[in-house]
Structures are given as C-alpha cells and as structure tokens.
Amino acid sequence: MRIVSEAQKRATAKYKKDKVDAVTFSFDKENSIPFQKAVEASGKSKASYVRDAIEEQLREDGFLSRRKNI
C-alpha cells in the first residue's frame, strides 16, 4: 500500500475539482453482459472504454476535431 502525503491528496483534489467532470450512468441488465464482454475484449478499463467511445462519437458528430495520425 502506497502512503500518500496530505499535500498530494490536496493537489489531487484540486486537480479533480478544476479539470475533471464525473459522469455516472446505468445500463439495462440485458446490455450489461455485452458491455462487459466488449470491455474485456478491448483490454481497457470500463472507464477508458466508455471515455474512448464517447470521444469517438463526439468526433464523428463534429463536436471535437479529428485526431492527427502520428
């Protein structure tokens, strides 16, 4: 277990307050299993899978600029 200083806790809390917008959502149970299978197949965390899917949709819909292929 890693010991975190009070200063690091404050810095993390400030970053989250200033830079992060948390979103909570629910799935119908019938969609939960396919979602879990898709997440496992991707090798990503649930959060990363959802974030990437939302970002991709925002790009397709023109709300975000296209990524440059590097």
HTML snippet that shows the backbone in 3Dmol.js (N, CA, C, O; Angstrom):
<script src="https://3Dmol.org/build/3Dmol-min.js"></script>
<div id="view" style="width:600px;height:400px;position:relative"></div>
<script>
const pdb = `
ATOM      1  N   MET A   1       0.848  -1.187   0.000  1.00  0.00           N
ATOM      2  CA  MET A   1       0.000   0.000   0.000  1.00  0.00           C
ATOM      3  C   MET A   1       0.888   1.243   0.000  1.00  0.00           C
ATOM      4  O   MET A   1       1.836   1.350   0.778  1.00  0.00           O
ATOM      5  N   ARG A   2       0.564   2.160  -0.874  1.00  0.00           N
ATOM      6  CA  ARG A   2       1.356   3.377  -1.021  1.00  0.00           C
ATOM      7  C   ARG A   2       0.864   4.442  -0.055  1.00  0.00           C
ATOM      8  O   ARG A   2      -0.340   4.661   0.077  1.00  0.00           O
ATOM      9  N   ILE A   3       1.777   5.090   0.605  1.00  0.00           N
ATOM     10  CA  ILE A   3       1.430   6.177   1.516  1.00  0.00           C
ATOM     11  C   ILE A   3       1.425   7.480   0.717  1.00  0.00           C
ATOM     12  O   ILE A   3       2.388   7.802   0.021  1.00  0.00           O
ATOM     13  N   VAL A   4       0.318   8.225   0.832  1.00  0.00           N
ATOM     14  CA  VAL A   4       0.163   9.469   0.094  1.00  0.00           C
ATOM     15  C   VAL A   4       0.177  10.624   1.089  1.00  0.00           C
ATOM     16  O   VAL A   4      -0.525  10.602   2.100  1.00  0.00           O
ATOM     17  N   SER A   5       0.987  11.628   0.783  1.00  0.00           N
ATOM     18  CA  SER A   5       1.093  12.775   1.683  1.00  0.00           C
ATOM     19  C   SER A   5      -0.174  13.620   1.615  1.00  0.00           C
ATOM     20  O   SER A   5      -0.944  13.531   0.659  1.00  0.00           O
ATOM     21  N   GLU A   6      -0.372  14.423   2.622  1.00  0.00           N
ATOM     22  CA  GLU A   6      -1.519  15.342   2.650  1.00  0.00           C
ATOM     23  C   GLU A   6      -1.436  16.339   1.497  1.00  0.00           C
ATOM     24  O   GLU A   6      -2.458  16.706   0.916  1.00  0.00           O
ATOM     25  N   ALA A   7      -0.227  16.775   1.167  1.00  0.00           N
ATOM     26  CA  ALA A   7      -0.047  17.717   0.054  1.00  0.00           C
ATOM     27  C   ALA A   7      -0.483  17.067  -1.267  1.00  0.00           C
ATOM     28  O   ALA A   7      -1.119  17.710  -2.101  1.00  0.00           O
ATOM     29  N   GLN A   8      -0.137  15.793  -1.445  1.00  0.00           N
ATOM     30  CA  GLN A   8      -0.532  15.102  -2.672  1.00  0.00           C
ATOM     31  C   GLN A   8      -2.045  14.924  -2.719  1.00  0.00           C
ATOM     32  O   GLN A   8      -2.655  15.056  -3.780  1.00  0.00           O
ATOM     33  N   LYS A   9      -2.648  14.627  -1.580  1.00  0.00           N
ATOM     34  CA  LYS A   9      -4.109  14.499  -1.524  1.00  0.00           C
ATOM     35  C   LYS A   9      -4.779  15.817  -1.900  1.00  0.00           C
ATOM     36  O   LYS A   9      -5.756  15.827  -2.649  1.00  0.00           O
ATOM     37  N   ARG A  10      -4.251  16.942  -1.377  1.00  0.00           N
ATOM     38  CA  ARG A  10      -4.812  18.252  -1.706  1.00  0.00           C
ATOM     39  C   ARG A  10      -4.642  18.563  -3.187  1.00  0.00           C
ATOM     40  O   ARG A  10      -5.562  19.068  -3.830  1.00  0.00           O
ATOM     41  N   ALA A  11      -3.457  18.260  -3.731  1.00  0.00           N
ATOM     42  CA  ALA A  11      -3.189  18.525  -5.142  1.00  0.00           C
ATOM     43  C   ALA A  11      -4.126  17.699  -6.033  1.00  0.00           C
ATOM     44  O   ALA A  11      -4.647  18.205  -7.027  1.00  0.00           O
ATOM     45  N   THR A  12      -4.333  16.450  -5.678  1.00  0.00           N
ATOM     46  CA  THR A  12      -5.231  15.588  -6.444  1.00  0.00           C
ATOM     47  C   THR A  12      -6.657  16.095  -6.375  1.00  0.00           C
ATOM     48  O   THR A  12      -7.348  16.133  -7.393  1.00  0.00           O
ATOM     49  N   ALA A  13      -7.110  16.485  -5.192  1.00  0.00           N
ATOM     50  CA  ALA A  13      -8.463  17.009  -5.029  1.00  0.00           C
ATOM     51  C   ALA A  13      -8.653  18.288  -5.836  1.00  0.00           C
ATOM     52  O   ALA A  13      -9.698  18.477  -6.458  1.00  0.00           O
ATOM     53  N   LYS A  14      -7.645  19.175  -5.832  1.00  0.00           N
ATOM     54  CA  LYS A  14      -7.730  20.415  -6.600  1.00  0.00           C
ATOM     55  C   LYS A  14      -7.793  20.118  -8.095  1.00  0.00           C
ATOM     56  O   LYS A  14      -8.588  20.719  -8.818  1.00  0.00           O
ATOM     57  N   TYR A  15      -6.956  19.189  -8.557  1.00  0.00           N
ATOM     58  CA  TYR A  15      -6.960  18.827  -9.975  1.00  0.00           C
ATOM     59  C   TYR A  15      -8.336  18.304 -10.381  1.00  0.00           C
ATOM     60  O   TYR A  15      -8.890  18.728 -11.396  1.00  0.00           O
ATOM     61  N   LYS A  16      -8.880  17.390  -9.595  1.00  0.00           N
ATOM     62  CA  LYS A  16     -10.196  16.828  -9.918  1.00  0.00           C
ATOM     63  C   LYS A  16     -11.265  17.903  -9.934  1.00  0.00           C
ATOM     64  O   LYS A  16     -12.139  17.895 -10.800  1.00  0.00           O
ATOM     65  N   LYS A  17     -11.208  18.828  -8.987  1.00  0.00           N
ATOM     66  CA  LYS A  17     -12.194  19.900  -8.919  1.00  0.00           C
ATOM     67  C   LYS A  17     -12.099  20.808 -10.142  1.00  0.00           C
ATOM     68  O   LYS A  17     -13.119  21.220 -10.695  1.00  0.00           O
ATOM     69  N   ASP A  18     -10.875  21.117 -10.561  1.00  0.00           N
ATOM     70  CA  ASP A  18     -10.657  22.065 -11.655  1.00  0.00           C
ATOM     71  C   ASP A  18     -10.734  21.435 -13.053  1.00  0.00           C
ATOM     72  O   ASP A  18     -11.120  22.113 -14.005  1.00  0.00           O
ATOM     73  N   LYS A  19     -10.376  20.164 -13.192  1.00  0.00           N
ATOM     74  CA  LYS A  19     -10.165  19.585 -14.519  1.00  0.00           C
ATOM     75  C   LYS A  19     -11.045  18.388 -14.865  1.00  0.00           C
ATOM     76  O   LYS A  19     -11.073  17.974 -16.024  1.00  0.00           O
ATOM     77  N   VAL A  20     -11.756  17.826 -13.909  1.00  0.00           N
ATOM     78  CA  VAL A  20     -12.477  16.580 -14.159  1.00  0.00           C
ATOM     79  C   VAL A  20     -13.965  16.769 -13.913  1.00  0.00           C
ATOM     80  O   VAL A  20     -14.377  17.345 -12.906  1.00  0.00           O
ATOM     81  N   ASP A  21     -14.769  16.270 -14.858  1.00  0.00           N
ATOM     82  CA  ASP A  21     -16.215  16.279 -14.700  1.00  0.00           C
ATOM     83  C   ASP A  21     -16.662  14.820 -14.643  1.00  0.00           C
ATOM     84  O   ASP A  21     -16.594  14.116 -15.651  1.00  0.00           O
ATOM     85  N   ALA A  22     -17.108  14.365 -13.502  1.00  0.00           N
ATOM     86  CA  ALA A  22     -17.514  12.969 -13.330  1.00  0.00           C
ATOM     87  C   ALA A  22     -18.923  12.766 -13.871  1.00  0.00           C
ATOM     88  O   ALA A  22     -19.813  13.592 -13.671  1.00  0.00           O
ATOM     89  N   VAL A  23     -19.099  11.641 -14.563  1.00  0.00           N
ATOM     90  CA  VAL A  23     -20.393  11.290 -15.137  1.00  0.00           C
ATOM     91  C   VAL A  23     -20.733   9.872 -14.677  1.00  0.00           C
ATOM     92  O   VAL A  23     -19.902   8.967 -14.753  1.00  0.00           O
ATOM     93  N   THR A  24     -21.945   9.696 -14.208  1.00  0.00           N
ATOM     94  CA  THR A  24     -22.406   8.383 -13.776  1.00  0.00           C
ATOM     95  C   THR A  24     -23.555   7.957 -14.673  1.00  0.00           C
ATOM     96  O   THR A  24     -24.417   8.768 -15.012  1.00  0.00           O
ATOM     97  N   PHE A  25     -23.569   6.696 -15.055  1.00  0.00           N
ATOM     98  CA  PHE A  25     -24.658   6.209 -15.888  1.00  0.00           C
ATOM     99  C   PHE A  25     -24.974   4.769 -15.517  1.00  0.00           C
ATOM    100  O   PHE A  25     -24.201   4.104 -14.827  1.00  0.00           O
ATOM    101  N   SER A  26     -26.112   4.306 -15.983  1.00  0.00           N
ATOM    102  CA  SER A  26     -26.555   2.939 -15.708  1.00  0.00           C
ATOM    103  C   SER A  26     -26.890   2.243 -17.016  1.00  0.00           C
ATOM    104  O   SER A  26     -27.260   2.883 -18.000  1.00  0.00           O
ATOM    105  N   PHE A  27     -26.755   0.928 -17.012  1.00  0.00           N
ATOM    106  CA  PHE A  27     -27.124   0.084 -18.136  1.00  0.00           C
ATOM    107  C   PHE A  27     -28.314  -0.771 -17.752  1.00  0.00           C
ATOM    108  O   PHE A  27     -28.477  -1.138 -16.589  1.00  0.00           O
ATOM    109  N   ASP A  28     -29.145  -1.086 -18.733  1.00  0.00           N
ATOM    110  CA  ASP A  28     -30.133  -2.135 -18.520  1.00  0.00           C
ATOM    111  C   ASP A  28     -29.350  -3.432 -18.337  1.00  0.00           C
ATOM    112  O   ASP A  28     -28.291  -3.611 -18.938  1.00  0.00           O
ATOM    113  N   LYS A  29     -29.862  -4.323 -17.519  1.00  0.00           N
ATOM    114  CA  LYS A  29     -29.152  -5.579 -17.272  1.00  0.00           C
ATOM    115  C   LYS A  29     -28.881  -6.348 -18.564  1.00  0.00           C
ATOM    116  O   LYS A  29     -27.848  -7.006 -18.684  1.00  0.00           O
ATOM    117  N   GLU A  30     -29.797  -6.272 -19.530  1.00  0.00           N
ATOM    118  CA  GLU A  30     -29.607  -7.005 -20.784  1.00  0.00           C
ATOM    119  C   GLU A  30     -28.416  -6.481 -21.578  1.00  0.00           C
ATOM    120  O   GLU A  30     -27.851  -7.216 -22.387  1.00  0.00           O
ATOM    121  N   ASN A  31     -28.021  -5.224 -21.363  1.00  0.00           N
ATOM    122  CA  ASN A  31     -26.863  -4.644 -22.048  1.00  0.00           C
ATOM    123  C   ASN A  31     -25.575  -4.798 -21.258  1.00  0.00           C
ATOM    124  O   ASN A  31     -24.488  -4.580 -21.793  1.00  0.00           O
ATOM    125  N   SER A  32     -25.685  -5.164 -20.018  1.00  0.00           N
ATOM    126  CA  SER A  32     -24.524  -5.243 -19.151  1.00  0.00           C
ATOM    127  C   SER A  32     -23.543  -6.337 -19.585  1.00  0.00           C
ATOM    128  O   SER A  32     -22.332  -6.119 -19.575  1.00  0.00           O
ATOM    129  N   ILE A  33     -24.050  -7.490 -19.959  1.00  0.00           N
ATOM    130  CA  ILE A  33     -23.172  -8.591 -20.343  1.00  0.00           C
ATOM    131  C   ILE A  33     -22.429  -8.286 -21.643  1.00  0.00           C
ATOM    132  O   ILE A  33     -21.212  -8.467 -21.694  1.00  0.00           O
ATOM    133  N   PRO A  34     -23.112  -7.830 -22.697  1.00  0.00           N
ATOM    134  CA  PRO A  34     -22.355  -7.480 -23.921  1.00  0.00           C
ATOM    135  C   PRO A  34     -21.330  -6.365 -23.659  1.00  0.00           C
ATOM    136  O   PRO A  34     -20.231  -6.383 -24.213  1.00  0.00           O
ATOM    137  N   PHE A  35     -21.697  -5.411 -22.820  1.00  0.00           N
ATOM    138  CA  PHE A  35     -20.763  -4.330 -22.474  1.00  0.00           C
ATOM    139  C   PHE A  35     -19.527  -4.906 -21.800  1.00  0.00           C
ATOM    140  O   PHE A  35     -18.404  -4.567 -22.174  1.00  0.00           O
ATOM    141  N   GLN A  36     -19.720  -5.764 -20.821  1.00  0.00           N
ATOM    142  CA  GLN A  36     -18.587  -6.356 -20.106  1.00  0.00           C
ATOM    143  C   GLN A  36     -17.708  -7.165 -21.057  1.00  0.00           C
ATOM    144  O   GLN A  36     -16.483  -7.111 -20.959  1.00  0.00           O
ATOM    145  N   LYS A  37     -18.317  -7.913 -21.974  1.00  0.00           N
ATOM    146  CA  LYS A  37     -17.548  -8.693 -22.950  1.00  0.00           C
ATOM    147  C   LYS A  37     -16.743  -7.773 -23.864  1.00  0.00           C
ATOM    148  O   LYS A  37     -15.588  -8.062 -24.177  1.00  0.00           O
ATOM    149  N   ALA A  38     -17.341  -6.683 -24.285  1.00  0.00           N
ATOM    150  CA  ALA A  38     -16.643  -5.728 -25.150  1.00  0.00           C
ATOM    151  C   ALA A  38     -15.466  -5.090 -24.422  1.00  0.00           C
ATOM    152  O   ALA A  38     -14.390  -4.926 -24.997  1.00  0.00           O
ATOM    153  N   VAL A  39     -15.672  -4.732 -23.156  1.00  0.00           N
ATOM    154  CA  VAL A  39     -14.600  -4.141 -22.355  1.00  0.00           C
ATOM    155  C   VAL A  39     -13.455  -5.132 -22.212  1.00  0.00           C
ATOM    156  O   VAL A  39     -12.293  -4.775 -22.408  1.00  0.00           O
ATOM    157  N   GLU A  40     -13.776  -6.371 -21.873  1.00  0.00           N
ATOM    158  CA  GLU A  40     -12.732  -7.387 -21.702  1.00  0.00           C
ATOM    159  C   GLU A  40     -11.970  -7.614 -23.011  1.00  0.00           C
ATOM    160  O   GLU A  40     -10.745  -7.736 -23.004  1.00  0.00           O
ATOM    161  N   ALA A  41     -12.688  -7.671 -24.121  1.00  0.00           N
ATOM    162  CA  ALA A  41     -12.047  -7.892 -25.423  1.00  0.00           C
ATOM    163  C   ALA A  41     -11.128  -6.737 -25.806  1.00  0.00           C
ATOM    164  O   ALA A  41     -10.125  -6.933 -26.492  1.00  0.00           O
ATOM    165  N   SER A  42     -11.475  -5.539 -25.360  1.00  0.00           N
ATOM    166  CA  SER A  42     -10.671  -4.363 -25.697  1.00  0.00           C
ATOM    167  C   SER A  42      -9.385  -4.277 -24.879  1.00  0.00           C
ATOM    168  O   SER A  42      -8.416  -3.641 -25.293  1.00  0.00           O
ATOM    169  N   GLY A  43      -9.389  -4.924 -23.716  1.00  0.00           N
ATOM    170  CA  GLY A  43      -8.226  -4.838 -22.825  1.00  0.00           C
ATOM    171  C   GLY A  43      -8.162  -3.537 -22.051  1.00  0.00           C
ATOM    172  O   GLY A  43      -7.164  -3.247 -21.391  1.00  0.00           O
ATOM    173  N   LYS A  44      -9.224  -2.755 -22.130  1.00  0.00           N
ATOM    174  CA  LYS A  44      -9.274  -1.468 -21.437  1.00  0.00           C
ATOM    175  C   LYS A  44     -10.074  -1.603 -20.145  1.00  0.00           C
ATOM    176  O   LYS A  44     -10.747  -2.607 -19.913  1.00  0.00           O
ATOM    177  N   SER A  45      -9.988  -0.579 -19.317  1.00  0.00           N
ATOM    178  CA  SER A  45     -10.876  -0.499 -18.158  1.00  0.00           C
ATOM    179  C   SER A  45     -12.252  -0.057 -18.652  1.00  0.00           C
ATOM    180  O   SER A  45     -12.381   0.448 -19.767  1.00  0.00           O
ATOM    181  N   LYS A  46     -13.266  -0.243 -17.836  1.00  0.00           N
ATOM    182  CA  LYS A  46     -14.608   0.220 -18.201  1.00  0.00           C
ATOM    183  C   LYS A  46     -14.594   1.718 -18.479  1.00  0.00           C
ATOM    184  O   LYS A  46     -15.173   2.185 -19.460  1.00  0.00           O
ATOM    185  N   ALA A  47     -13.927   2.465 -17.604  1.00  0.00           N
ATOM    186  CA  ALA A  47     -13.881   3.921 -17.760  1.00  0.00           C
ATOM    187  C   ALA A  47     -13.209   4.314 -19.073  1.00  0.00           C
ATOM    188  O   ALA A  47     -13.708   5.182 -19.788  1.00  0.00           O
ATOM    189  N   SER A  48     -12.087   3.685 -19.393  1.00  0.00           N
ATOM    190  CA  SER A  48     -11.385   4.013 -20.635  1.00  0.00           C
ATOM    191  C   SER A  48     -12.218   3.638 -21.853  1.00  0.00           C
ATOM    192  O   SER A  48     -12.254   4.377 -22.837  1.00  0.00           O
ATOM    193  N   TYR A  49     -12.881   2.499 -21.789  1.00  0.00           N
ATOM    194  CA  TYR A  49     -13.720   2.056 -22.902  1.00  0.00           C
ATOM    195  C   TYR A  49     -14.831   3.068 -23.176  1.00  0.00           C
ATOM    196  O   TYR A  49     -15.062   3.459 -24.320  1.00  0.00           O
ATOM    197  N   VAL A  50     -15.510   3.482 -22.115  1.00  0.00           N
ATOM    198  CA  VAL A  50     -16.616   4.433 -22.264  1.00  0.00           C
ATOM    199  C   VAL A  50     -16.099   5.791 -22.718  1.00  0.00           C
ATOM    200  O   VAL A  50     -16.675   6.404 -23.617  1.00  0.00           O
ATOM    201  N   ARG A  51     -15.008   6.271 -22.100  1.00  0.00           N
ATOM    202  CA  ARG A  51     -14.429   7.557 -22.498  1.00  0.00           C
ATOM    203  C   ARG A  51     -14.055   7.563 -23.971  1.00  0.00           C
ATOM    204  O   ARG A  51     -14.354   8.515 -24.691  1.00  0.00           O
ATOM    205  N   ASP A  52     -13.396   6.491 -24.419  1.00  0.00           N
ATOM    206  CA  ASP A  52     -12.980   6.412 -25.824  1.00  0.00           C
ATOM    207  C   ASP A  52     -14.183   6.373 -26.753  1.00  0.00           C
ATOM    208  O   ASP A  52     -14.177   7.015 -27.803  1.00  0.00           O
ATOM    209  N   ALA A  53     -15.215   5.625 -26.376  1.00  0.00           N
ATOM    210  CA  ALA A  53     -16.419   5.529 -27.216  1.00  0.00           C
ATOM    211  C   ALA A  53     -17.118   6.882 -27.320  1.00  0.00           C
ATOM    212  O   ALA A  53     -17.558   7.273 -28.401  1.00  0.00           O
ATOM    213  N   ILE A  54     -17.220   7.584 -26.220  1.00  0.00           N
ATOM    214  CA  ILE A  54     -17.864   8.900 -26.231  1.00  0.00           C
ATOM    215  C   ILE A  54     -17.038   9.886 -27.055  1.00  0.00           C
ATOM    216  O   ILE A  54     -17.585  10.651 -27.849  1.00  0.00           O
ATOM    217  N   GLU A  55     -15.730   9.863 -26.863  1.00  0.00           N
ATOM    218  CA  GLU A  55     -14.865  10.762 -27.632  1.00  0.00           C
ATOM    219  C   GLU A  55     -14.976  10.484 -29.125  1.00  0.00           C
ATOM    220  O   GLU A  55     -15.041  11.416 -29.926  1.00  0.00           O
ATOM    221  N   GLU A  56     -14.998   9.212 -29.505  1.00  0.00           N
ATOM    222  CA  GLU A  56     -15.139   8.851 -30.915  1.00  0.00           C
ATOM    223  C   GLU A  56     -16.463   9.372 -31.483  1.00  0.00           C
ATOM    224  O   GLU A  56     -16.494   9.902 -32.593  1.00  0.00           O
ATOM    225  N   GLN A  57     -17.540   9.225 -30.735  1.00  0.00           N
ATOM    226  CA  GLN A  57     -18.846   9.705 -31.199  1.00  0.00           C
ATOM    227  C   GLN A  57     -18.853  11.222 -31.323  1.00  0.00           C
ATOM    228  O   GLN A  57     -19.408  11.762 -32.279  1.00  0.00           O
ATOM    229  N   LEU A  58     -18.242  11.914 -30.365  1.00  0.00           N
ATOM    230  CA  LEU A  58     -18.164  13.377 -30.428  1.00  0.00           C
ATOM    231  C   LEU A  58     -17.390  13.828 -31.662  1.00  0.00           C
ATOM    232  O   LEU A  58     -17.747  14.824 -32.292  1.00  0.00           O
ATOM    233  N   ARG A  59     -16.331  13.099 -32.008  1.00  0.00           N
ATOM    234  CA  ARG A  59     -15.567  13.420 -33.220  1.00  0.00           C
ATOM    235  C   ARG A  59     -16.415  13.184 -34.465  1.00  0.00           C
ATOM    236  O   ARG A  59     -16.448  14.023 -35.365  1.00  0.00           O
ATOM    237  N   GLU A  60     -17.108  12.029 -34.515  1.00  0.00           N
ATOM    238  CA  GLU A  60     -17.958  11.725 -35.669  1.00  0.00           C
ATOM    239  C   GLU A  60     -19.054  12.773 -35.845  1.00  0.00           C
ATOM    240  O   GLU A  60     -19.408  13.123 -36.970  1.00  0.00           O
ATOM    241  N   ASP A  61     -19.587  13.270 -34.735  1.00  0.00           N
ATOM    242  CA  ASP A  61     -20.670  14.257 -34.783  1.00  0.00           C
ATOM    243  C   ASP A  61     -20.166  15.680 -34.995  1.00  0.00           C
ATOM    244  O   ASP A  61     -20.966  16.609 -35.114  1.00  0.00           O
ATOM    245  N   GLY A  62     -18.839  15.859 -35.045  1.00  0.00           N
ATOM    246  CA  GLY A  62     -18.271  17.165 -35.325  1.00  0.00           C
ATOM    247  C   GLY A  62     -18.092  18.072 -34.117  1.00  0.00           C
ATOM    248  O   GLY A  62     -17.826  19.264 -34.273  1.00  0.00           O
ATOM    249  N   PHE A  63     -18.233  17.528 -32.929  1.00  0.00           N
ATOM    250  CA  PHE A  63     -18.067  18.345 -31.723  1.00  0.00           C
ATOM    251  C   PHE A  63     -16.620  18.416 -31.253  1.00  0.00           C
ATOM    252  O   PHE A  63     -16.268  19.301 -30.474  1.00  0.00           O
ATOM    253  N   LEU A  64     -15.781  17.499 -31.714  1.00  0.00           N
ATOM    254  CA  LEU A  64     -14.347  17.522 -31.431  1.00  0.00           C
ATOM    255  C   LEU A  64     -13.612  17.415 -32.750  1.00  0.00           C
ATOM    256  O   LEU A  64     -14.117  16.817 -33.700  1.00  0.00           O
ATOM    257  N   SER A  65     -12.423  17.990 -32.816  1.00  0.00           N
ATOM    258  CA  SER A  65     -11.638  17.892 -34.046  1.00  0.00           C
ATOM    259  C   SER A  65     -11.079  16.475 -34.173  1.00  0.00           C
ATOM    260  O   SER A  65     -10.907  15.765 -33.182  1.00  0.00           O
ATOM    261  N   ARG A  66     -10.804  16.091 -35.399  1.00  0.00           N
ATOM    262  CA  ARG A  66     -10.235  14.768 -35.663  1.00  0.00           C
ATOM    263  C   ARG A  66      -8.835  14.695 -35.101  1.00  0.00           C
ATOM    264  O   ARG A  66      -8.100  15.682 -35.105  1.00  0.00           O
ATOM    265  N   ARG A  67      -8.466  13.510 -34.612  1.00  0.00           N
ATOM    266  CA  ARG A  67      -7.099  13.301 -34.150  1.00  0.00           C
ATOM    267  C   ARG A  67      -6.173  13.234 -35.349  1.00  0.00           C
ATOM    268  O   ARG A  67      -6.542  12.742 -36.415  1.00  0.00           O
ATOM    269  N   LYS A  68      -4.979  13.730 -35.157  1.00  0.00           N
ATOM    270  CA  LYS A  68      -3.971  13.629 -36.200  1.00  0.00           C
ATOM    271  C   LYS A  68      -3.274  12.288 -36.042  1.00  0.00           C
ATOM    272  O   LYS A  68      -2.900  11.907 -34.932  1.00  0.00           O
ATOM    273  N   ASN A  69      -3.097  11.569 -37.147  1.00  0.00           N
ATOM    274  CA  ASN A  69      -2.371  10.305 -37.103  1.00  0.00           C
ATOM    275  C   ASN A  69      -0.886  10.612 -37.031  1.00  0.00           C
ATOM    276  O   ASN A  69      -0.313  11.250 -37.914  1.00  0.00           O
ATOM    277  N   ILE A  70      -0.287  10.140 -35.961  1.00  0.00           N
ATOM    278  CA  ILE A  70       1.144  10.420 -35.769  1.00  0.00           C
ATOM    279  C   ILE A  70       1.936   9.171 -36.077  1.00  0.00           C
ATOM    280  O   ILE A  70       3.164   9.179 -35.981  1.00  0.00           O
TER     281      ILE A  70
END
`;
const viewer = $3Dmol.createViewer("view");
viewer.addModel(pdb, "pdb");
viewer.setStyle({}, {cartoon: {color: "spectrum"}});
viewer.zoomTo();
viewer.render();
</script>
